């Protein structure tokens, strides 16, 4: 009986020794006779054996990269001070630290744009106290986001199947969450 095994790399292995490309596109149709036999076998109900999983270290490393990407995305997703959300991307953080350094020398009546999920934009008067509160909220947010990432990392590493670990929940509330709860489709370009 013929067997096929997926490789996860665009090939199948027939009967343990014949490597067959299964890449087939309209621009470059696969006319390899072995591939056509494989297609017939599939059409007759054949199911290939699954590909071997990469070593667990590689699967953990890939899952950790996904967690870090989500961590970094969330760190730049804004911080809430009072009723308003403020930008927390790298450029905004630098500007906010500059405002703290200015202290009482912040220009009078300086208007600062907040994060909003619907027009029109909302501006608030920037004060030394507000600048300091934004920087403090950013530090607290970073701590919470990085802690959540570490909890995800430890949970994922304890899993026998790190490639299946779902890291999408368990993060601190974000601007995205608030927008979604308010019925707005989140648009990352607002950040």
C-alpha positions in Angstrom: 0.0 0.0 0.0 1.3 3.4 -1.0 1.9 6.0 1.8 2.6 9.6 1.6 4.0 11.8 4.4 3.9 15.6 4.4 7.2 17.4 5.1 5.9 20.8 5.9 8.2 22.2 3.2 6.1 21.8 0.1 6.9 18.2 -0.5 5.5 14.7 0.3 7.5 11.6 0.8 6.1 8.5 -1.0 6.8 5.2 0.6 9.6 6.6 2.8 12.0 7.4 -0.1 10.6 9.5 -3.0 10.4 13.2 -2.4 7.7 14.8 -4.5 7.0 18.5 -4.9 3.4 19.4 -4.2 3.8 23.1 -5.2 1.2 23.8 -7.9 0.2 27.3 -9.1 -1.6 28.6 -12.1 1.6 30.4 -13.2 3.7 27.3 -12.7 1.6 24.1 -12.9 3.1 21.0 -11.5 3.1 18.4 -14.2 5.4 15.9 -12.5 3.8 12.4 -13.1 4.5 11.5 -9.4 2.6 14.6 -8.3 -0.3 13.7 -10.6 -0.4 10.2 -9.1 -0.5 11.8 -5.6 -3.4 14.0 -6.6 -5.3 10.9 -7.9 -4.5 9.1 -4.6 -5.9 12.2 -2.7 -9.0 12.3 -4.9 -9.6 8.6 -4.0 -9.7 9.4 -0.3 -6.0 9.1 0.5 -4.8 11.2 3.5 -1.1 11.8 3.9 0.6 11.3 7.2 1.3 14.6 9.0 4.7 16.2 8.9 7.0 15.6 11.9 7.0 18.4 14.3 10.2 20.5 14.6 12.1 20.0 17.8 10.3 21.4 20.8 13.1 24.1 21.3 12.2 25.5 17.8 8.5 25.4 18.5 9.0 27.2 21.9 11.3 29.8 20.2 8.7 30.5 17.5 5.9 30.8 20.1 8.0 33.2 22.2 8.7 35.4 19.2 4.9 35.6 18.7 4.4 36.5 22.3 7.1 39.2 22.2 5.5 40.7 19.0 2.2 41.0 20.8 3.9 42.4 23.9 5.6 45.1 21.8 2.4 45.8 19.9 0.5 46.3 23.1 3.2 48.4 24.7 2.7 50.9 21.8 -1.1 50.9 22.1 -1.6 53.8 24.4 -2.1 54.5 28.1 -5.1 55.8 29.9 -4.9 58.8 32.2 -8.2 59.8 33.6 -10.8 59.6 30.9 -8.3 60.0 28.0 -5.9 57.7 26.2 -2.5 58.9 25.1 -0.1 57.6 22.5 2.7 55.4 23.8 4.8 54.7 20.7 8.5 55.5 20.9 8.2 59.0 19.4 5.4 59.9 21.8 7.3 58.6 24.8 10.2 60.8 23.9 8.0 63.9 23.6 6.3 63.1 26.9 9.6 62.8 28.7 10.5 66.2 27.2 7.4 67.7 28.6 8.2 66.3 32.0 11.7 67.9 31.7 10.1 71.2 30.8 8.1 71.1 34.0 6.6 74.5 34.7 8.1 75.8 31.4 5.5 73.9 29.3 4.1 76.5 27.0 0.9 78.0 28.4 -2.3 76.6 26.8 -0.4 73.8 24.9 -3.0 71.5 23.5 -2.2 67.8 23.3 -3.9 65.3 21.0 -5.4 62.2 22.7 -6.1 58.8 21.2 -9.7 58.6 20.0 -11.5 55.9 18.0 -13.9 58.2 16.3 -13.7 61.7 14.9 -13.3 64.5 15.8 -9.9 64.4 17.5 -9.9 65.4 21.2 -7.2 67.8 22.5 -6.5 68.5 26.2 -4.5 71.2 27.9 -1.0 69.9 28.7 0.2 70.6 32.2 3.2 69.4 34.2 1.0 67.2 36.3 -0.6 65.6 33.2 2.8 65.1 31.6 4.0 63.3 34.7 0.9 61.2 34.9 1.3 60.1 31.3 4.9 59.0 32.0 3.8 57.2 35.2 1.0 55.5 33.3 3.4 54.4 30.6 5.7 52.9 33.2 2.8 51.1 34.9 1.5 49.9 31.5 4.9 48.6 30.5 5.2 46.7 33.7 1.8 45.1 33.3 2.3 44.2 29.6 5.8 42.8 30.2 4.5 40.8 33.2 1.6 39.4 31.1 4.2 38.4 28.4 6.3 36.6 31.0 3.2 34.7 32.3 2.5 33.7 28.7 6.1 32.6 28.2 6.1 30.4 31.3 2.8 28.9 30.5 3.8 28.2 26.9 7.1 26.7 27.9 5.3 24.3 30.3 3.1 23.1 27.4 3.9 19.9 25.5 2.6 21.7 22.4 4.0 25.3 22.5 3.0 25.8 18.8 -0.7 25.5 19.9 -0.5 28.0 22.8 -3.0 30.8 22.6 -1.4 34.1 23.8 -4.2 36.4 22.7 -5.9 36.7 26.1 -4.7 37.7 29.5 -3.3 41.1 28.6 -4.0 44.4 30.4 -6.9 46.5 29.0 -5.9 48.5 26.0 -7.1 51.2 23.7 -8.0 48.5 21.2 -10.1 46.7 23.8 -12.0 49.9 24.7 -12.6 50.7 21.0 -13.9 47.2 20.3 -16.2 47.3 23.4 -17.6 50.6 22.1 -18.5 49.0 18.8 -15.7 50.5 16.7 -13.5 48.4 14.5 -10.0 49.0 15.8 -7.8 50.8 13.3 -4.1 50.6 14.2 -3.3 53.5 12.0 -4.9 55.7 14.7 -1.9 55.0 16.8 
